[in-house]
Amino acid sequence: MVKINISIEGENITEIVDELLHVGIDLLKSNRKEIREALKILADEAFEVLEEKKTLERGAQLYRKINQEINWTYKRVKE
């Protein structure tokens, strides 16, 4: 179990946010291995989602729309 004690001190909100940002950055720096592992898990999940049939179909539709727009724009500029 992890116990976290938080004490907020500062003259204004800017100082508080700045200090929280520094603490967060220090936590990220000191836990690189764990963060890397979490990112790998998220990436694997993202690839699985991207490989789903519905997602692939939507991607294909988007690709066709982009391709049509590029061709239409190129044709219009060429004329």
TACOR-V211269 format. One line per field, one symbol per residue. phi: phi as a letter, one per 40 degrees, with the letter a starting at -180 (. if undefined). psi: psi as a letter, one per 40 degrees, with the letter a starting at -180 (. if undefined). A space follows every 50 residues. Layout:
BEGIN
phi=???
psi=???
END
This chain:
BEGIN
phi=.bbbbbbbbicaccccccccccccccccccbdcccccccccccdcccccc ccdcccccccccccccccccccccccccc
psi=ihhhhhhhiididddddddddddddddddefddddddddddddddddddd eidddddddddddddddddddddddddd.
END
